[in-house]
Amino acid sequence: MPDRVRLAMESAAHEFVLLDELAEAIGARLAHLTGAEWGMITAGSAAGLALAAAACVAGNDPERMLRLPFNEAASIVLAPAGHRFAYDQAIRAVGCRIHEFESIAQLEELLSAGPVALISILGDREVATGPLSLERVSAVARKFNVPILVDAASDFLRVPIPWLARGADLVVVSVGKFMRGPAATGLLLGREPLVRAASVNGAPHQAFGRMLKVSKEQMVGALAALEDWLNRTPQADEECWLALIEQTAGRLRSLPGADLETIRQPGRVPKLRLSWDPMRHPITSEELRAMLLKGSPRILIDDIGATGHSVLIDPSTCQVRRLHSLVTLSDMPCVRAGRRPDRRPVPLSI
């Protein structure tokens, strides 16, 4: 977490505020910074999904709000085929049922069949040139006055926000990832009436989202993290990440039977893929991860993108002062001896 963010949270801890007044000021500031009509700080990205769904189902109607998640209003949510994911449970928690559509024609048919609360799109899986692009879905949704929500929690936030410019009504962004803000914070940005309705459905109000409380310290910290993020340049961040990758790769190049590849994608953190010959190094990626987690200092390599004999190393969570502590395959006694590591479970300390 950047010093500016920690200091902002520390400063907020010394003050009493009316949370609605703070939310109002932050909403205006988020609109100014991002170009969205309005914004709010949420208790993480999943909370943003839930509050967005509550806003689209119940609006700011007190009676409908209090009935959530048991409601008689439109509670059907549509999603393009392949856009279902673990976090859509946050949408279903509001009482919504999610139906998939595989074509624009099927989308029109579903919208014509009865009331629909919103259309949910997972940003990671949206293809701008595909048959279910945001622009095509938006053109149909507009005819039925159905809002579109995009989960962009895994994306870099860029201003102006491409998702809103392309036709979305609401977008969820993580503050605890690349912005390095408070881990349990996110942003809900978009059309002012919908974001305000989401806010009314959340804490500190006695509504569905009362349990999704975000503190004044988190709100101020998240805003400071956003301002810090927007003052940085993508080029500088990428240069730093590539330098971290190069330092790590430099420790591994002399290892026989190991292949290294730097993976770069627009709008993504570059990563280092380490692959190895299992005949030379009889160790699986899971065993390698367990050994690194058992070592000192403990190192966690994400299993996302890993294969049986390869791992992805993400530099965005590395710290320069700790690079000297990175353990390589050649450092491990079991690899040097050519034997498989101990398969006993590794105890985790929480």
Number of C-alpha atoms within 10 A of each C-alpha: 13 13 9 15 24 20 14 19 22 15 13 18 14 9 9 8 10 9 16 14 10 13 19 16 12 20 25 15 17 23 18 13 16 20 17 24 20 24 32 25 30 32 24 24 27 24 27 34 30 27 28 31 29 33 26 25 27 26 20 19 13 13 10 18 23 15 16 21 18 13 17 12 15 17 25 20 23 24 20 23 14 13 17 18 8 6 15 18 17 19 23 18 16 25 22 27 16 19 16 18 19 13 14 17 10 12 22 16 12 17 21 11 9 10 15 24 25 27 27 27 25 20 19 13 13 17 11 12 10 10 14 19 17 23 18 16 21 20 12 16 21 12 10 13 13 19 20 27 28 24 24 18 24 17 17 20 20 13 11 12 17 12 21 21 12 14 20 24 24 27 30 27 26 31 29 19 19 20 22 20 28 26 16 18 26 29 25 32 29 26 19 17 14 26 27 22 20 28 29 25 30 27 21 18 15 14 19 21 23 14 14 18 15 21 18 20 19 26 27 26 29 31 27 22 26 22 18 16 19 16 9 11 9 14 9 10 14 18 12 15 19 20 14 21 22 15 13 19 20 11 16 18 12 10 12 12 13 18 15 16 13 15 12 13 8 7 13 13 18 21 21 21 19 19 19 22 14 14 9 12 21 16 21 18 20 17 17 20 16 22 20 20 17 15 11 11 12 13 17 15 17 12 14 9 10 17 13 13 19 22 24 23 24 17 21 19 11 15 9 12 7 9 12 10 11 15 19 15 18 15 11 14 11 16 17 11 9 13 12 13 17 11 9 7 7 11 9 7 4 3
